[in-house]
């Protein structure tokens, strides 16, 4: 039996390129990879693999095609661009750069990369001949449970999932209502017995307003809010509005007219088009609700600057709608509870970190992973949203 020797290849002495594949026709963030070839040669290899994989898929030799190859076929060579992001000496450094750029460009969650990078076999897919050889070599082998688990363990280690599974679970969002501290929104909902919409409004105000969701009476039975009504009777919003309009949760046969402000309409869609609202709003109007509500955006002034709408204020300040409502309360205008601390800066979200430090999302994730950003979820530290200083 003849033995063959393989030539040792020193991958740490090779020059590598980190490249980025995109298409102007796609909203995706594209694909990041590393290669020893030139950019044109690497892109040509990608298209060769694409043709081979789709042919093998038709023949049933493989069960799926990689996302990046599907994108190449969809957008064609005329609409694919490849650019160089970085270069280095050695495979280990190249893998580290690949992980970095995949995170920075967000090509794993919102792109064509199927892993977080750094697997050690940059952009390598065996051709059809190699796959056939592997298939023949493995035919007839019995895969025991121990072999399957060992393969899974190797895959987890290569893809980084092993470290991911060891991370602590996400901390639930705490809230404070009437001075009571709750570890989660669910706990607050159960304590006050209201629906999610009502508890969100209570969190913004900071107090439990009794008339957040007024009582409703159906068939002579009083319910403390609509959520309790829907849960008790198994109704939807449409069932409730049908009850208000027709005295029954279902629309009676033969009824083809809805009356709003004395004017008849043939359908809810017609009402929605007339008043520029949703179908739920149309049902509300047809059941006797107010039709003169001003739904146009209202100007708001914050930190001495005027905005045409609340959405514009949220976009400019990089804050959520709930935080904006807190700011507009006046007394607690620039105070809220911090979730993280970086050096002497306090903030509650990734967006706030980016605004205060002018650093990208990649730094936020890396600092959080390394401990440079401290989690303060359960400490209820008040801070100034504008400056990031503790109060």
Order of alpha helices (4+ residues) and beta strands (2+ residues): beta-beta-alpha-alpha-beta-alpha-alpha-alpha-alpha-beta-beta-alpha-alpha-beta-beta-alpha-alpha-beta-beta-alpha-alpha-beta-beta-alpha-alpha-beta-beta-beta-alpha-alpha-beta-beta
